[in-house]
Amino acid sequence: MNASDIRSGLLVLAALASGLCGCHRRPEPVAGGLYSVIDDQGHYRTAKVVALDADGIHLRLYKNRWERRPKEVAPNSLALGTINDQDGFGVGHLVLTKEDFGSWKPMFLFRADLTPDELAGVKMWRQGAGGDFVDKP
């Protein structure tokens, strides 16, 4: 075995170890992507990426909650609700930094088309020159 074979073997081992320990980077969020995320109470919720900016991610956070991370979600079951709902409510437009969105441990579920209603909050935010990014669901 020569030095080149040893280097190649070490590179393969490093790649395998990286995959096994979960040390790889999360894929970049995609517009229209629905993700299961964890909230600050340890429940799983669904967030939809409605737009991406250089510094932030525009989301719609649905009110639905699960004790365990859902592997799939029926789009027609998702609701924003209202502040008067006994079981909580969602947020029609929320802007986070990419780092903060990553801290929610997002898991991609599927991609769906964006509706004018979903994009309305982004349009208003941009017309108002934006605002501060928030960091908690």
N, C-alpha and C positions, 0 to 999 in steps of 0.2 A: 504494500500500500504506500503510495507516495503522498507528498504534502498536499497536492491538489485534491486527491481523493478524500483526505481528512477534512480539508476546508469545506468541500461539497457536503460531506456527511454532517459537519457541524451546522451548516446553513439549513439543511433539511431538519435537523433536530430543533434548531431555534424556531423555525417556522411552525413545526408541530407543537412545541411547547407554548408558543404564543397563542395558537388556536385553542389549545386545551385549557389554558388559564383564563381565557376571555379577555386577553390583553389587547385585542384588536380594536380599532376605532369603530364607532358606530357609523353606519352609513348616513350620509347627509339627508336631512328631511326633504320631502318632495311636496310641492303644491298639490293639494287634493288628497294627500295621504292621510289616512285615518290611523291613529296610533292608540294603543292602550298605554296609559301612563299611571303612575302612582301618585296619590295626593298626600298632603301632610298628615292625614289621619290614617294612612296605611290602606286606603281603599283604592281600587283600580277604577279609572274613568276612561272615557274616550275623548281624544282631542283630534280635531281636523286642522291641518295646515292649510290656511287659505291664501297666504302669500309669504314670500321670503324677501327680506331686505339684506343689505350688506351686514348690518349689525343685529338684526332681529328676525323673529318668526311671528307671524300673525296667525292666531289660532281661534278656533271656536271650541269651547270646552263644554261638553254635554253634561247634564245633571246625573245621568245614569251612573250607578256605582255597583261594584262587585267586590266580594270578599277575596276572590281569587282572580288572577289575571285571565281575562277571556281570550280564547284562541281565535274566536270569530265573533262578529257583532253584526246583527241585521241593521242595515242603515235606517230602515223605516221605524226601528224601535228607539232610536236616539231622539232625545228631547232637550230643549233648553229649559223649559219650565218658566216659572215666575218666582219672584221673591215671596209670594204667598203660598207656595207649595210646601206642604208639611215635610216632604222627603227631599228638600233642597232644590237648588236651581243651578243652571249652567251660566256661561258667559258667552254672549254673542260675538264679542271681539276682544281679544287679549293679546298683548305684545310682550314677548319674552326675548331675552338674549338667547343665542344658540346654546351657550353654556348652561343657562338655567333650564332650558327645555331638556337638555341632556341629563340634568339632575333628576328629572321626572322619570328616568329610565324608560324612554319610549320604546315600544315594540310595534313595528309596522304591521298593520292588519291588511289593508288593501288601499287602492287609490280609487277615488270617485270624482266625477265631474264637479266643478265649482258652480254655484248658482249666483245670480245677481244679488240675492239677499245676503249670502255669505260674504260677498265682496264689498257690500255697502259700508261696513265698518272700516275696512281698509281705506276706502276712498275718503271717508270723512276724516280719518286719522291723518292721511297724507295732506288733505286740504287744510287741516288745522296745524300743519307743520309738525305733526307727530307729538310725542310726549315722552316721558320717562318710560323705560322698560321696567316691568315689574318682575318679581322673582318667586312668587309663590302661587300655587293653584288655589 
